[in-house]
């Protein structure tokens, strides 16, 4: 798996994932478990949906 999530994208995913989790917890709902998905993809650095659309928010590696 080649990383396709950049730093800013990673931060946004963590914030949104945690917000979804908190809202789900405060409402005593299973909805909060959906927040695991953006947090997990942020820590892994790979988003399967990005490969479908050929998106990449990470910086390109320079060739030496």
mmCIF file of the N, C-alpha and C atoms, coordinates in Angstrom:
data_MODEL
# 
_entry.id   MODEL 
# 
loop_
_atom_site.group_PDB 
_atom_site.id 
_atom_site.type_symbol 
_atom_site.label_atom_id 
_atom_site.label_alt_id 
_atom_site.label_comp_id 
_atom_site.label_asym_id 
_atom_site.label_entity_id 
_atom_site.label_seq_id 
_atom_site.pdbx_PDB_ins_code 
_atom_site.Cartn_x 
_atom_site.Cartn_y 
_atom_site.Cartn_z 
_atom_site.occupancy 
_atom_site.B_iso_or_equiv 
_atom_site.pdbx_formal_charge 
_atom_site.auth_seq_id 
_atom_site.auth_comp_id 
_atom_site.auth_asym_id 
_atom_site.auth_atom_id 
_atom_site.pdbx_PDB_model_num 
ATOM 1   N N  . UNK A 1 1  ? 0.832   -1.175 0.000  1.00 0.00 ? 1  UNK A N  1 
ATOM 2   C CA . UNK A 1 1  ? 0.000   0.000  0.000  1.00 0.00 ? 1  UNK A CA 1 
ATOM 3   C C  . UNK A 1 1  ? 0.877   1.239  0.000  1.00 0.00 ? 1  UNK A C  1 
ATOM 4   N N  . UNK A 1 2  ? 0.669   2.058  -0.987 1.00 0.00 ? 2  UNK A N  1 
ATOM 5   C CA . UNK A 1 2  ? 1.392   3.315  -1.069 1.00 0.00 ? 2  UNK A CA 1 
ATOM 6   C C  . UNK A 1 2  ? 0.565   4.388  -0.377 1.00 0.00 ? 2  UNK A C  1 
ATOM 7   N N  . UNK A 1 3  ? 1.204   5.172  0.458  1.00 0.00 ? 3  UNK A N  1 
ATOM 8   C CA . UNK A 1 3  ? 0.480   6.211  1.207  1.00 0.00 ? 3  UNK A CA 1 
ATOM 9   C C  . UNK A 1 3  ? -0.080  7.250  0.237  1.00 0.00 ? 3  UNK A C  1 
ATOM 10  N N  . UNK A 1 4  ? -1.352  7.610  0.471  1.00 0.00 ? 4  UNK A N  1 
ATOM 11  C CA . UNK A 1 4  ? -1.985  8.607  -0.384 1.00 0.00 ? 4  UNK A CA 1 
ATOM 12  C C  . UNK A 1 4  ? -2.703  9.693  0.420  1.00 0.00 ? 4  UNK A C  1 
ATOM 13  N N  . UNK A 1 5  ? -2.356  9.816  1.701  1.00 0.00 ? 5  UNK A N  1 
ATOM 14  C CA . UNK A 1 5  ? -2.954  10.827 2.566  1.00 0.00 ? 5  UNK A CA 1 
ATOM 15  C C  . UNK A 1 5  ? -1.851  11.748 3.080  1.00 0.00 ? 5  UNK A C  1 
ATOM 16  N N  . UNK A 1 6  ? -2.018  13.040 2.842  1.00 0.00 ? 6  UNK A N  1 
ATOM 17  C CA . UNK A 1 6  ? -1.049  14.035 3.282  1.00 0.00 ? 6  UNK A CA 1 
ATOM 18  C C  . UNK A 1 6  ? -1.275  14.457 4.726  1.00 0.00 ? 6  UNK A C  1 
ATOM 19  N N  . UNK A 1 7  ? -0.413  15.331 5.212  1.00 0.00 ? 7  UNK A N  1 
ATOM 20  C CA . UNK A 1 7  ? -0.452  15.757 6.608  1.00 0.00 ? 7  UNK A CA 1 
ATOM 21  C C  . UNK A 1 7  ? -1.728  16.518 6.953  1.00 0.00 ? 7  UNK A C  1 
ATOM 22  N N  . UNK A 1 8  ? -2.105  17.477 6.134  1.00 0.00 ? 8  UNK A N  1 
ATOM 23  C CA . UNK A 1 8  ? -3.308  18.261 6.413  1.00 0.00 ? 8  UNK A CA 1 
ATOM 24  C C  . UNK A 1 8  ? -4.544  17.362 6.343  1.00 0.00 ? 8  UNK A C  1 
ATOM 25  N N  . UNK A 1 9  ? -4.590  16.500 5.349  1.00 0.00 ? 9  UNK A N  1 
ATOM 26  C CA . UNK A 1 9  ? -5.696  15.548 5.209  1.00 0.00 ? 9  UNK A CA 1 
ATOM 27  C C  . UNK A 1 9  ? -5.768  14.642 6.439  1.00 0.00 ? 9  UNK A C  1 
ATOM 28  N N  . UNK A 1 10 ? -4.621  14.229 6.943  1.00 0.00 ? 10 UNK A N  1 
ATOM 29  C CA . UNK A 1 10 ? -4.561  13.364 8.118  1.00 0.00 ? 10 UNK A CA 1 
ATOM 30  C C  . UNK A 1 10 ? -5.142  14.070 9.350  1.00 0.00 ? 10 UNK A C  1 
ATOM 31  N N  . UNK A 1 11 ? -4.764  15.317 9.548  1.00 0.00 ? 11 UNK A N  1 
ATOM 32  C CA . UNK A 1 11 ? -5.259  16.084 10.693 1.00 0.00 ? 11 UNK A CA 1 
ATOM 33  C C  . UNK A 1 11 ? -6.775  16.266 10.603 1.00 0.00 ? 11 UNK A C  1 
ATOM 34  N N  . UNK A 1 12 ? -7.258  16.593 9.411  1.00 0.00 ? 12 UNK A N  1 
ATOM 35  C CA . UNK A 1 12 ? -8.701  16.775 9.215  1.00 0.00 ? 12 UNK A CA 1 
ATOM 36  C C  . UNK A 1 12 ? -9.448  15.486 9.509  1.00 0.00 ? 12 UNK A C  1 
ATOM 37  N N  . UNK A 1 13 ? -8.923  14.357 9.056  1.00 0.00 ? 13 UNK A N  1 
ATOM 38  C CA . UNK A 1 13 ? -9.571  13.065 9.290  1.00 0.00 ? 13 UNK A CA 1 
ATOM 39  C C  . UNK A 1 13 ? -9.632  12.731 10.782 1.00 0.00 ? 13 UNK A C  1 
ATOM 40  N N  . UNK A 1 14 ? -8.562  13.024 11.503 1.00 0.00 ? 14 UNK A N  1 
ATOM 41  C CA . UNK A 1 14 ? -8.543  12.738 12.938 1.00 0.00 ? 14 UNK A CA 1 
ATOM 42  C C  . UNK A 1 14 ? -9.567  13.605 13.665 1.00 0.00 ? 14 UNK A C  1 
ATOM 43  N N  . UNK A 1 15 ? -9.610  14.891 13.340 1.00 0.00 ? 15 UNK A N  1 
ATOM 44  C CA . UNK A 1 15 ? -10.555 15.806 13.993 1.00 0.00 ? 15 UNK A CA 1 
ATOM 45  C C  . UNK A 1 15 ? -11.998 15.393 13.697 1.00 0.00 ? 15 UNK A C  1 
ATOM 46  N N  . UNK A 1 16 ? -12.303 15.113 12.442 1.00 0.00 ? 16 UNK A N  1 
ATOM 47  C CA . UNK A 1 16 ? -13.667 14.724 12.069 1.00 0.00 ? 16 UNK A CA 1 
ATOM 48  C C  . UNK A 1 16 ? -14.038 13.387 12.701 1.00 0.00 ? 16 UNK A C  1 
ATOM 49  N N  . UNK A 1 17 ? -13.116 12.433 12.675 1.00 0.00 ? 17 UNK A N  1 
ATOM 50  C CA . UNK A 1 17 ? -13.391 11.131 13.274 1.00 0.00 ? 17 UNK A CA 1 
ATOM 51  C C  . UNK A 1 17 ? -13.662 11.212 14.763 1.00 0.00 ? 17 UNK A C  1 
ATOM 52  N N  . UNK A 1 18 ? -12.859 12.008 15.463 1.00 0.00 ? 18 UNK A N  1 
ATOM 53  C CA . UNK A 1 18 ? -13.082 12.180 16.899 1.00 0.00 ? 18 UNK A CA 1 
ATOM 54  C C  . UNK A 1 18 ? -14.385 12.915 17.181 1.00 0.00 ? 18 UNK A C  1 
ATOM 55  N N  . UNK A 1 19 ? -14.719 13.900 16.342 1.00 0.00 ? 19 UNK A N  1 
ATOM 56  C CA . UNK A 1 19 ? -15.982 14.634 16.517 1.00 0.00 ? 19 UNK A CA 1 
ATOM 57  C C  . UNK A 1 19 ? -17.176 13.696 16.333 1.00 0.00 ? 19 UNK A C  1 
ATOM 58  N N  . UNK A 1 20 ? -17.125 12.839 15.332 1.00 0.00 ? 20 UNK A N  1 
ATOM 59  C CA . UNK A 1 20 ? -18.205 11.869 15.115 1.00 0.00 ? 20 UNK A CA 1 
ATOM 60  C C  . UNK A 1 20 ? -18.314 10.933 16.312 1.00 0.00 ? 20 UNK A C  1 
ATOM 61  N N  . UNK A 1 21 ? -17.180 10.492 16.821 1.00 0.00 ? 21 UNK A N  1 
ATOM 62  C CA . UNK A 1 21 ? -17.183 9.616  17.990 1.00 0.00 ? 21 UNK A CA 1 
ATOM 63  C C  . UNK A 1 21 ? -17.782 10.274 19.215 1.00 0.00 ? 21 UNK A C  1 
ATOM 64  N N  . UNK A 1 22 ? -17.438 11.534 19.451 1.00 0.00 ? 22 UNK A N  1 
ATOM 65  C CA . UNK A 1 22 ? -17.964 12.262 20.611 1.00 0.00 ? 22 UNK A CA 1 
ATOM 66  C C  . UNK A 1 22 ? -19.472 12.467 20.479 1.00 0.00 ? 22 UNK A C  1 
ATOM 67  N N  . UNK A 1 23 ? -19.930 12.845 19.297 1.00 0.00 ? 23 UNK A N  1 
ATOM 68  C CA . UNK A 1 23 ? -21.369 13.043 19.081 1.00 0.00 ? 23 UNK A CA 1 
ATOM 69  C C  . UNK A 1 23 ? -22.117 11.729 19.295 1.00 0.00 ? 23 UNK A C  1 
ATOM 70  N N  . UNK A 1 24 ? -21.557 10.651 18.791 1.00 0.00 ? 24 UNK A N  1 
ATOM 71  C CA . UNK A 1 24 ? -22.188 9.346  18.992 1.00 0.00 ? 24 UNK A CA 1 
ATOM 72  C C  . UNK A 1 24 ? -22.222 8.953  20.455 1.00 0.00 ? 24 UNK A C  1 
ATOM 73  N N  . UNK A 1 25 ? -21.153 9.246  21.169 1.00 0.00 ? 25 UNK A N  1 
ATOM 74  C CA . UNK A 1 25 ? -21.094 8.917  22.595 1.00 0.00 ? 25 UNK A CA 1 
ATOM 75  C C  . UNK A 1 25 ? -22.094 9.754  23.392 1.00 0.00 ? 25 UNK A C  1 
ATOM 76  N N  . UNK A 1 26 ? -22.140 11.051 23.108 1.00 0.00 ? 26 UNK A N  1 
ATOM 77  C CA . UNK A 1 26 ? -23.041 11.933 23.845 1.00 0.00 ? 26 UNK A CA 1 
ATOM 78  C C  . UNK A 1 26 ? -24.514 11.600 23.591 1.00 0.00 ? 26 UNK A C  1 
ATOM 79  N N  . UNK A 1 27 ? -24.809 11.077 22.409 1.00 0.00 ? 27 UNK A N  1 
ATOM 80  C CA . UNK A 1 27 ? -26.180 10.699 22.076 1.00 0.00 ? 27 UNK A CA 1 
ATOM 81  C C  . UNK A 1 27 ? -26.469 9.229  22.369 1.00 0.00 ? 27 UNK A C  1 
ATOM 82  N N  . UNK A 1 28 ? -25.522 8.543  22.975 1.00 0.00 ? 28 UNK A N  1 
ATOM 83  C CA . UNK A 1 28 ? -25.655 7.108  23.261 1.00 0.00 ? 28 UNK A CA 1 
ATOM 84  C C  . UNK A 1 28 ? -26.071 6.333  22.018 1.00 0.00 ? 28 UNK A C  1 
ATOM 85  N N  . UNK A 1 29 ? -25.335 6.577  20.936 1.00 0.00 ? 29 UNK A N  1 
ATOM 86  C CA . UNK A 1 29 ? -25.669 5.978  19.648 1.00 0.00 ? 29 UNK A CA 1 
ATOM 87  C C  . UNK A 1 29 ? -24.478 5.191  19.103 1.00 0.00 ? 29 UNK A C  1 
ATOM 88  N N  . UNK A 1 30 ? -24.784 4.165  18.334 1.00 0.00 ? 30 UNK A N  1 
ATOM 89  C CA . UNK A 1 30 ? -23.742 3.395  17.656 1.00 0.00 ? 30 UNK A CA 1 
ATOM 90  C C  . UNK A 1 30 ? -23.135 4.179  16.503 1.00 0.00 ? 30 UNK A C  1 
ATOM 91  N N  . UNK A 1 31 ? -23.754 5.295  16.159 1.00 0.00 ? 31 UNK A N  1 
ATOM 92  C CA . UNK A 1 31 ? -23.259 6.160  15.087 1.00 0.00 ? 31 UNK A CA 1 
ATOM 93  C C  . UNK A 1 31 ? -21.813 6.575  15.322 1.00 0.00 ? 31 UNK A C  1 
ATOM 94  N N  . UNK A 1 32 ? -21.420 6.705  16.556 1.00 0.00 ? 32 UNK A N  1 
ATOM 95  C CA . UNK A 1 32 ? -20.071 7.121  16.898 1.00 0.00 ? 32 UNK A CA 1 
ATOM 96  C C  . UNK A 1 32 ? -18.983 6.173  16.416 1.00 0.00 ? 32 UNK A C  1 
ATOM 97  N N  . UNK A 1 33 ? -19.346 4.921  16.208 1.00 0.00 ? 33 UNK A N  1 
ATOM 98  C CA . UNK A 1 33 ? -18.358 3.958  15.718 1.00 0.00 ? 33 UNK A CA 1 
ATOM 99  C C  . UNK A 1 33 ? -17.905 4.254  14.293 1.00 0.00 ? 33 UNK A C  1 
ATOM 100 N N  . UNK A 1 34 ? -18.712 4.992  13.548 1.00 0.00 ? 34 UNK A N  1 
ATOM 101 C CA . UNK A 1 34 ? -18.314 5.370  12.189 1.00 0.00 ? 34 UNK A CA 1 
ATOM 102 C C  . UNK A 1 34 ? -17.071 6.258  12.232 1.00 0.00 ? 34 UNK A C  1 
ATOM 103 N N  . UNK A 1 35 ? -16.858 6.959  13.327 1.00 0.00 ? 35 UNK A N  1 
ATOM 104 C CA . UNK A 1 35 ? -15.683 7.807  13.484 1.00 0.00 ? 35 UNK A CA 1 
ATOM 105 C C  . UNK A 1 35 ? -14.373 7.049  13.475 1.00 0.00 ? 35 UNK A C  1 
ATOM 106 N N  . UNK A 1 36 ? -14.433 5.750  13.671 1.00 0.00 ? 36 UNK A N  1 
ATOM 107 C CA . UNK A 1 36 ? -13.220 4.924  13.637 1.00 0.00 ? 36 UNK A CA 1 
ATOM 108 C C  . UNK A 1 36 ? -12.614 4.910  12.237 1.00 0.00 ? 36 UNK A C  1 
ATOM 109 N N  . UNK A 1 37 ? -13.449 4.968  11.213 1.00 0.00 ? 37 UNK A N  1 
ATOM 110 C CA . UNK A 1 37 ? -12.962 4.857  9.838  1.00 0.00 ? 37 UNK A CA 1 
ATOM 111 C C  . UNK A 1 37 ? -12.013 5.992  9.461  1.00 0.00 ? 37 UNK A C  1 
ATOM 112 N N  . UNK A 1 38 ? -12.398 7.266  9.621  1.00 0.00 ? 38 UNK A N  1 
ATOM 113 C CA . UNK A 1 38 ? -11.436 8.318  9.255  1.00 0.00 ? 38 UNK A CA 1 
ATOM 114 C C  . UNK A 1 38 ? -10.188 8.335  10.141 1.00 0.00 ? 38 UNK A C  1 
ATOM 115 N N  . UNK A 1 39 ? -10.336 7.994  11.406 1.00 0.00 ? 39 UNK A N  1 
ATOM 116 C CA . UNK A 1 39 ? -9.171  7.966  12.294 1.00 0.00 ? 39 UNK A CA 1 
ATOM 117 C C  . UNK A 1 39 ? -8.219  6.843  11.878 1.00 0.00 ? 39 UNK A C  1 
ATOM 118 N N  . UNK A 1 40 ? -8.759  5.695  11.563 1.00 0.00 ? 40 UNK A N  1 
ATOM 119 C CA . UNK A 1 40 ? -7.927  4.555  11.146 1.00 0.00 ? 40 UNK A CA 1 
ATOM 120 C C  . UNK A 1 40 ? -7.200  4.847  9.834  1.00 0.00 ? 40 UNK A C  1 
ATOM 121 N N  . UNK A 1 41 ? -7.904  5.407  8.863  1.00 0.00 ? 41 UNK A N  1 
ATOM 122 C CA . UNK A 1 41 ? -7.242  5.712  7.590  1.00 0.00 ? 41 UNK A CA 1 
ATOM 123 C C  . UNK A 1 41 ? -6.186  6.798  7.766  1.00 0.00 ? 41 UNK A C  1 
ATOM 124 N N  . UNK A 1 42 ? -6.399  7.704  8.704  1.00 0.00 ? 42 UNK A N  1 
ATOM 125 C CA . UNK A 1 42 ? -5.389  8.739  8.963  1.00 0.00 ? 42 UNK A CA 1 
ATOM 126 C C  . UNK A 1 42 ? -4.112  8.123  9.514  1.00 0.00 ? 42 UNK A C  1 
ATOM 127 N N  . UNK A 1 43 ? -4.240  7.204  10.470 1.00 0.00 ? 43 UNK A N  1 
ATOM 128 C CA . UNK A 1 43 ? -3.050  6.584  11.057 1.00 0.00 ? 43 UNK A CA 1 
ATOM 129 C C  . UNK A 1 43 ? -2.369  5.614  10.104 1.00 0.00 ? 43 UNK A C  1 
ATOM 130 N N  . UNK A 1 44 ? -3.136  4.960  9.258  1.00 0.00 ? 44 UNK A N  1 
ATOM 131 C CA . UNK A 1 44 ? -2.548  4.050  8.269  1.00 0.00 ? 44 UNK A CA 1 
ATOM 132 C C  . UNK A 1 44 ? -1.882  4.849  7.149  1.00 0.00 ? 44 UNK A C  1 
ATOM 133 N N  . UNK A 1 45 ? -2.488  5.991  6.793  1.00 0.00 ? 45 UNK A N  1 
ATOM 134 C CA . UNK A 1 45 ? -1.942  6.825  5.726  1.00 0.00 ? 45 UNK A CA 1 
ATOM 135 C C  . UNK A 1 45 ? -2.424  6.425  4.355  1.00 0.00 ? 45 UNK A C  1 
ATOM 136 N N  . UNK A 1 46 ? -3.434  5.575  4.304  1.00 0.00 ? 46 UNK A N  1 
ATOM 137 C CA . UNK A 1 46 ? -3.949  5.071  3.034  1.00 0.00 ? 46 UNK A CA 1 
ATOM 138 C C  . UNK A 1 46 ? -5.463  5.090  3.045  1.00 0.00 ? 46 UNK A C  1 
ATOM 139 N N  . UNK A 1 47 ? -6.053  5.637  1.996  1.00 0.00 ? 47 UNK A N  1 
ATOM 140 C CA . UNK A 1 47 ? -7.509  5.672  1.864  1.00 0.00 ? 47 UNK A CA 1 
ATOM 141 C C  . UNK A 1 47 ? -7.893  4.897  0.603  1.00 0.00 ? 47 UNK A C  1 
ATOM 142 N N  . UNK A 1 48 ? -8.619  3.778  0.753  1.00 0.00 ? 48 UNK A N  1 
ATOM 143 C CA . UNK A 1 48 ? -9.018  2.996  -0.416 1.00 0.00 ? 48 UNK A CA 1 
ATOM 144 C C  . UNK A 1 48 ? -9.886  3.785  -1.398 1.00 0.00 ? 48 UNK A C  1 
ATOM 145 N N  . UNK A 1 49 ? -10.713 4.702  -0.905 1.00 0.00 ? 49 UNK A N  1 
ATOM 146 C CA . UNK A 1 49 ? -11.577 5.492  -1.793 1.00 0.00 ? 49 UNK A CA 1 
ATOM 147 C C  . UNK A 1 49 ? -10.739 6.394  -2.701 1.00 0.00 ? 49 UNK A C  1 
ATOM 148 N N  . UNK A 1 50 ? -9.601  6.861  -2.228 1.00 0.00 ? 50 UNK A N  1 
ATOM 149 C CA . UNK A 1 50 ? -8.745  7.717  -3.039 1.00 0.00 ? 50 UNK A CA 1 
ATOM 150 C C  . UNK A 1 50 ? -8.206  6.966  -4.259 1.00 0.00 ? 50 UNK A C  1 
ATOM 151 N N  . UNK A 1 51 ? -7.983  5.677  -4.138 1.00 0.00 ? 51 UNK A N  1 
ATOM 152 C CA . UNK A 1 51 ? -7.478  4.920  -5.277 1.00 0.00 ? 51 UNK A CA 1 
ATOM 153 C C  . UNK A 1 51 ? -8.540  4.796  -6.377 1.00 0.00 ? 51 UNK A C  1 
ATOM 154 N N  . UNK A 1 52 ? -9.812  4.763  -5.986 1.00 0.00 ? 52 UNK A N  1 
ATOM 155 C CA . UNK A 1 52 ? -10.880 4.690  -6.985 1.00 0.00 ? 52 UNK A CA 1 
ATOM 156 C C  . UNK A 1 52 ? -10.928 5.939  -7.855 1.00 0.00 ? 52 UNK A C  1 
ATOM 157 N N  . UNK A 1 53 ? -10.647 7.097  -7.243 1.00 0.00 ? 53 UNK A N  1 
ATOM 158 C CA . UNK A 1 53 ? -10.702 8.360  -7.965 1.00 0.00 ? 53 UNK A CA 1 
ATOM 159 C C  . UNK A 1 53 ? -9.318  8.855  -8.386 1.00 0.00 ? 53 UNK A C  1 
ATOM 160 N N  . UNK A 1 54 ? -8.292  8.065  -8.105 1.00 0.00 ? 54 UNK A N  1 
ATOM 161 C CA . UNK A 1 54 ? -6.908  8.400  -8.444 1.00 0.00 ? 54 UNK A CA 1 
ATOM 162 C C  . UNK A 1 54 ? -6.481  9.718  -7.795 1.00 0.00 ? 54 UNK A C  1 
ATOM 163 N N  . UNK A 1 55 ? -6.840  9.912  -6.522 1.00 0.00 ? 55 UNK A N  1 
ATOM 164 C CA . UNK A 1 55 ? -6.472  11.096 -5.756 1.00 0.00 ? 55 UNK A CA 1 
ATOM 165 C C  . UNK A 1 55 ? -5.280  10.770 -4.876 1.00 0.00 ? 55 UNK A C  1 
ATOM 166 N N  . UNK A 1 56 ? -4.481  11.795 -4.605 1.00 0.00 ? 56 UNK A N  1 
ATOM 167 C CA . UNK A 1 56 ? -3.324  11.641 -3.719 1.00 0.00 ? 56 UNK A CA 1 
ATOM 168 C C  . UNK A 1 56 ? -3.047  12.999 -3.086 1.00 0.00 ? 56 UNK A C  1 
ATOM 169 N N  . UNK A 1 57 ? -3.190  13.094 -1.765 1.00 0.00 ? 57 UNK A N  1 
ATOM 170 C CA . UNK A 1 57 ? -2.940  14.366 -1.090 1.00 0.00 ? 57 UNK A CA 1 
ATOM 171 C C  . UNK A 1 57 ? -1.566  14.410 -0.434 1.00 0.00 ? 57 UNK A C  1 
ATOM 172 N N  . UNK A 1 58 ? -0.808  13.347 -0.542 1.00 0.00 ? 58 UNK A N  1 
ATOM 173 C CA . UNK A 1 58 ? 0.544   13.354 0.025  1.00 0.00 ? 58 UNK A CA 1 
ATOM 174 C C  . UNK A 1 58 ? 1.506   13.983 -0.960 1.00 0.00 ? 58 UNK A C  1 
ATOM 175 N N  . UNK A 1 59 ? 2.611   14.468 -0.431 1.00 0.00 ? 59 UNK A N  1 
ATOM 176 C CA . UNK A 1 59 ? 3.607   15.076 -1.293 1.00 0.00 ? 59 UNK A CA 1 
ATOM 177 C C  . UNK A 1 59 ? 4.293   13.993 -2.110 1.00 0.00 ? 59 UNK A C  1 
ATOM 178 N N  . UNK A 1 60 ? 4.636   14.347 -3.321 1.00 0.00 ? 60 UNK A N  1 
ATOM 179 C CA . UNK A 1 60 ? 5.350   13.412 -4.200 1.00 0.00 ? 60 UNK A CA 1 
ATOM 180 C C  . UNK A 1 60 ? 6.782   13.277 -3.724 1.00 0.00 ? 60 UNK A C  1 
ATOM 181 N N  . UNK A 1 61 ? 7.299   12.058 -3.782 1.00 0.00 ? 61 UNK A N  1 
ATOM 182 C CA . UNK A 1 61 ? 8.682   11.826 -3.391 1.00 0.00 ? 61 UNK A CA 1 
ATOM 183 C C  . UNK A 1 61 ? 9.599   12.281 -4.522 1.00 0.00 ? 61 UNK A C  1 
ATOM 184 N N  . UNK A 1 62 ? 10.661  12.957 -4.148 1.00 0.00 ? 62 UNK A N  1 
ATOM 185 C CA . UNK A 1 62 ? 11.614  13.420 -5.144 1.00 0.00 ? 62 UNK A CA 1 
ATOM 186 C C  . UNK A 1 62 ? 12.516  12.281 -5.560 1.00 0.00 ? 62 UNK A C  1 
ATOM 187 N N  . UNK A 1 63 ? 12.801  12.208 -6.851 1.00 0.00 ? 63 UNK A N  1 
ATOM 188 C CA . UNK A 1 63 ? 13.670  11.172 -7.383 1.00 0.00 ? 63 UNK A CA 1 
ATOM 189 C C  . UNK A 1 63 ? 15.095  11.655 -7.297 1.00 0.00 ? 63 UNK A C  1 
ATOM 190 N N  . UNK A 1 64 ? 15.974  10.815 -6.734 1.00 0.00 ? 64 UNK A N  1 
ATOM 191 C CA . UNK A 1 64 ? 17.383  11.207 -6.597 1.00 0.00 ? 64 UNK A CA 1 
ATOM 192 C C  . UNK A 1 64 ? 18.174  10.816 -7.807 1.00 0.00 ? 64 UNK A C  1 
# 
